[in-house]
Amino acid sequence: MNYYSLNHKSPISTFKNAVVNGIAPDRGLYFPESITPLSKDFIENIGNYSNHEIAFEVIKQFVGNEIPTDKLQEIIAETVSFDFPVVPVDDNIGSLELFHGPTMAFKDVGAKFMAKCLEYFNQGNKEEVTVLVATSGDTGGAVANGFLGAKGVNVVILYPSGKVSDIQEKQLTTLGQNITALEVDGVFDDCQEMVKTAFLDKEITRTLTSANSINVARWLPQMFYFFFAYKELQKKNKDLVVSVPSGNFGNICAGIMAQKLGLPIKHFVASTNVNDTVPNYLKDGVYNPKPSKATISNAMDVGNPSNFIRIQELFNNDLKALKSAFSSYSFSDDATRKTMKDIYANSGYVSDPHGAVGYLGLQKHGLQDNEYGIFLETAHPVKFLDVVEETLPVTVEIPAQIQKVMNNTKVAIKASSYEDLKAFLLK
Ligand SMILES: *Cc1c(COP(=O)(O)O)cnc(C)c1O
């Protein structure tokens, strides 16, 4: 499959080149040249297929012949190695739990898939690839875990000091080996800006790539679990409304891609915290990115969501068409906490702040009789332990994979400006 840059000033790229370089030379995001819907027969009979078979069907056109079938199947088996249950919360609402992977957030899927693709493409090369990634919370841990020990690949993670949870910090600062953490004196957008600047800096001669959701190998496998959820809910015979707690808008963009492939999803809701650039755009048609604000759903503290441009492309840059299939609402921390309490009181379900924002989006959108709402529970509540335990009368049990990292020692290099990152990369 070939990819073009959304800035339209770079040559067409192979999948391999898009994965290895992350972003096009004109700084545009890569987008697939064609999107071919899957057969109706496959969708109707999805219940007859295993998750591995579904993932293979979904991703194969986007990889093309650049990875041999048996290798791609092996990569999928390593990526889709845990469950994605839809847990009923209300009569007509379920939580799609994406947190049963190694770092307990949905990003495990994209991170592992990308790590394995990059390792495959870089095998036999003498030069190592450096993966540079900015994280608002969960990306760092998922990338650190997904790439740990990958041959020929070094990983540098930038995170905003004091703005990620303790567990998140441990997950990205304690693994060692080919993983280095840079603790940045600033917010997520500063980290992201430093990463973007490094990509343009001609004095940095090592091969850099990004593991943010701008990378097609992180973005596209996120389609898998929308199909898995449909497989589980098909028998309900209801129209699906899906609410995705959104920050950089990569996850929801993958959901819309899944819909393009023929997955019957009636409507998407992009639920955000007070970082409301997209909800405002839908309201007044003005796209006005702002510095990010810190919230209790910190993995969504993004003021200028990178993937929104891909969503616009999926709707041919037609705001009216976008608005008919897609809504976006913003919610405060107070509303989020109140909803965590309400969900718990009504059903006993413990949601993390991101999942609660997703639930709020369904509530605000409203569900008709023949609709079933799904919100994506994007991280395990333990990853936001302080907020969850302050808000709900519960003690969250710490799962074994988290306990393990909590006992390890943080190692991070302080960085206060781009110059610090540059000095590190030139070493
Ligand atoms: C990354 C993340 C999000 C936001 O996902 P995007 O693809 O950036 O929109 C939401 N919730 C959690 C827990 C996350 O880690």
The ligand as an ORCA input file, in Angstrom:
! r2SCAN-3c Opt
* xyz 0 1
  C      -3.912      8.169     24.725
  C      -5.122      8.032     25.554
  C      -6.328      8.612     25.162
  C      -6.459      9.473     23.933
  O      -6.300      8.737     22.728
  P      -6.038      9.507     21.368
  O      -5.833      8.446     20.350
  O      -4.806     10.327     21.576
  O      -7.227     10.348     21.112
  C      -7.440      8.394     25.945
  N      -7.363      7.669     27.090
  C      -6.217      7.110     27.488
  C      -6.196      6.352     28.761
  C      -5.059      7.260     26.741
  O      -3.935      6.717     27.143
*
